[in-house]
Amino acid sequence: MDKLRQYINPLRWLAVVLLITAGLVAYDNIKGGANILGIQPVRFQRVRIDDTLRVDGASTLTGATTQTGALTIAGALAANGGISVDTSAFTVADTSGNVATAGTLTVAGATSLAADVTLSADTTGGNAGAKNEFIGLPRIKLVGGAQGTNPGSQTISLFDDTPDGEYAPVDGDVVESADTTYYKYGAKSYKAAFAATAEAGDGIVGTNAAGGVAYDDMESAGLLVYCSVTWTSGDLTLVLVDDGGARTYNIPALATANKWVWLEVDISSGDLSAVSDVKILLSSQGATNLAAFNLYIDLLYVWDSVDEEALGTAIVQDGVLSVINVETGATLVELTDYIVHYENGNDFIVYITDQSTADIVILVAY
């Protein structure tokens, strides 16, 4: 009987094939589970083919497919779900077609671009002097400034790029250090590490940092900061201690963490006829909103708005390339002769030294 079965089963399969070929039995009946001549459909968990697999018709694979060897496609590849190589080394986004490559892109032939080319600024905001630079023909222009001004010692540095010993913590909830990892100018910044236990009024103070000078003509204070967290407006405050009392000003929101950002504080209100101490303090709002964080400060200047030179355009980060005295041909030096003041919109430079007899031109990238 066993010998008979070994002949009967192949004959059944042959009969089914003949029935399908003759059109007397639909293949879908077999695929769908119909019992034809006692033959049940066969389902394979795994198939290994050691030779060539040829499929003449369309093939539909509903599950994941792994190809370990080289894949050669003679026709067009329709990758309608996007393309991902080594997870994120090279990707083509579905629908949009946006392309991202984590490595170097080398193009041997001519490249035609129908839109602008954007070179992103360094993601750290220029930490340790880092810059992303464009080699070629950048978008730059000369800005014809008016005659410069004489600040008369009214553009004043309260924090410079050598902050050692200039400020001190209010108490033990803030730990200070001169940090050589996060800085933009010079070789270090002032680091204030706020503990989670820091309360309203905790922060740093520069005792007599202003030296009793009158700030009544000053409208602005500019801070260059880098912080491990973001904050909302008023979480931190700038406090200027005048002989008539402390004047408290909200420091604007910091929208991006781990990046050097320039923030302008409006100090145009209040009596500032003889300013002595300068403080950066946590407010009660900030004590509630913020846990432990690290604050780095590289610059703090105050100035009179009349010493601002409008650039007439919103420059890119580090976009002031050169400031030139037309009469002498001398190039002005940042932090010696001027500072760059970034606004929400068109930006400015602010004079530090006397440029009242000079016509100024500025080369900017925008």
SULGI-V524833 format. One line per field, one symbol per residue. burial: + if it has 24 or more other C-alpha atoms within 12 Angstrom, else -. A space follows every 10 residues. Layout:
# SULGI-V524833
burial = ???
This chain:
# SULGI-V524833
burial = ---------- -----+---- ---------- -----+---- ---------- ---------- ---------- ---------- --+------- ---------- ---------- ---------- ---+++++-- ---------- --+-++-+++ +--+++++++ +++--+++++ --++++++++ -++++--+++ +++++--+++ +++++++-++ --++++++++ ++++++++++ ++-+++++++ ++----++++ ++++---+++ +++++++--+ -+++++++++ +++--++--+ -+++++++++ ++++++++++ ++++++++++ +++++----- -+--+-++++ +++---++++ +++++--+++ ++++++
